[in-house]
């Protein structure tokens, strides 16, 4: 039987094990970065929307993250819209009215998603990022 001292110093007493406490804002920025790496731009936009709704001005990094999130969230839907409308036109030229109807329904769904995303970022910009008292007319 080995008799060793198995006591360990407290984790907080060593600098390499100090606990890092992040603010909600820092957490949202961090999760936005993770979402970007995972190419989950809708979630990235949600995290950055929460950052943008806070009273402090956005940093350069935060502005860039917000821009990337919305650019990619919109971009993927724009690409989908182009593809679906192209398919719709091909089906129309073939006389496949049922498929044309399906394609139009799908286009409407994508357009509604685009509208929601655009309305969201415009509201954020108008309400939080460009306050009226800082923008004299």
QUIMO-V589835 format. One line per field, one symbol per residue. ss: DSSP state (H for helix, E for strand, L for the rest). phi: phi as a letter, one per 20 degrees, with the letter a starting at -180 (. if undefined). psi: psi as a letter, one per 20 degrees, with the letter a starting at -180 (. if undefined). A space follows every 10 residues. Layout:
ss = ???
phi = ???
psi = ???
This chain:
ss = LLLLLLLLLL HHHLHHHLLL LLLHHHHHHH HHHHHHHLLL HHHHHHHHHH HHLLLLLLLH HHHHHHHHHH HHHHHHHHHH HHHHHHHHHH HHHHLLHHHH HHHHHHHHHH HHHHHHHHHH HHHHHHHHHL LHHHLLL
phi = .edcfeedfg ffedgfdfee ddfgffffff fffffffeld fffgffffff ffeffffffg ffffffffgf gfffgfffff gffffffgff fffeneffff ffffffffff ffffffffff ffffffedec fffecfe
psi = ppnqojqqqp hiiphikqpo pqrgghgggg hggghghjlm hghghgghgh ghiqhqqqrg gggggggggh ghggghhggg gggghggggg hghijnhghg ggghghghgg hhgggggghg hggggghhhm qhiinq.
